[in-house]
Amino acid sequence: MKKLVCILAASIFMCGLTACSEEEVQNAATATYEQDGMITKMIFDAKGDAVTKITQETTMDLAGFTEEQIAEINSAVEMAEENFGEIDGVEYSAEEKDGKLVETIVMSADKDTLSVMIDQGILPVDNEELTQLSLDATVENLENSGWTVE
């Protein structure tokens, strides 16, 4: 009987170690949304169902914009650089190439970064005490909002 209990305990322990050793999957899901000439792509890295990193890339074709409108866009980019620069766990960059503005935001999905992004209204979620993003729930919400998910 003791051997059976030991074997059972060892099996449970090994299953627990297997679950804990789940590897992070890069590009676990990619969602794309196009509206008014802007294409936004979100790439999610995950460990199991927990999102670990989000990379958002938005491309805006500047053809047809006036110089004044482009100046306003550049001003908005400067503000975004300043705002995102104050958040630990977030990297922001924007560059103009081939007549397009490409904005890239890389966000860690750890508890502290999520908390700041929720507090600042950057991450629109109903649960202000969210400590982790579910990959499955995020993908489902994006699909329900008209995003194409790969």
Residue pairs with C-beta under 8 A, 6 or more apart in sequence:
22 47
22 48
23 47
24 45
24 46
24 47
24 52
25 45
25 46
25 47
26 45
27 43
27 44
27 45
28 44
28 45
28 46
28 51
28 135
29 43
29 44
29 46
29 135
29 138
29 139
29 149
29 150
30 41
30 42
30 43
30 44
30 149
30 150
31 41
31 42
31 44
31 139
31 142
31 143
31 147
31 148
31 149
31 150
32 39
32 40
32 41
32 42
32 147
32 148
32 149
32 150
33 39
33 40
33 142
33 145
33 146
33 147
33 148
34 40
37 60
37 61
38 58
38 59
38 60
39 58
39 59
40 56
40 57
40 58
40 59
41 56
41 57
41 58
42 54
42 55
42 56
42 142
42 147
43 54
43 55
43 56
43 57
44 51
44 53
44 54
44 135
44 138
44 139
45 51
45 52
45 53
45 54
45 55
46 52
46 135
49 134
49 135
49 136
50 109
50 132
50 133
50 134
50 135
51 109
51 132
51 133
51 134
51 135
51 138
52 108
52 109
52 110
53 106
53 107
53 108
53 109
54 105
54 106
54 107
54 109
54 133
55 104
55 105
55 106
55 107
56 104
56 105
56 106
56 107
57 102
57 103
57 104
57 105
58 102
58 103
58 104
59 100
59 101
59 102
59 103
60 73
60 100
60 101
60 103
61 99
61 100
62 70
62 73
62 96
62 99
62 100
62 101
63 99
65 73
73 101
77 94
77 101
77 103
80 92
80 94
80 103
81 92
81 94
83 120
84 90
84 91
84 92
84 105
85 92
87 113
87 116
87 117
87 120
88 112
88 113
88 116
89 107
89 108
89 110
89 112
89 113
89 116
90 105
90 106
90 107
90 108
90 113
90 117
91 104
91 105
91 106
92 103
92 104
92 105
92 106
93 103
93 104
94 101
94 102
94 103
94 104
95 101
95 102
96 102
107 113
107 117
109 132
109 133
111 131
111 132
114 123
114 130
114 131
114 132
114 133
115 131
117 123
118 125
118 128
118 130
119 128
139 149
142 149
143 149
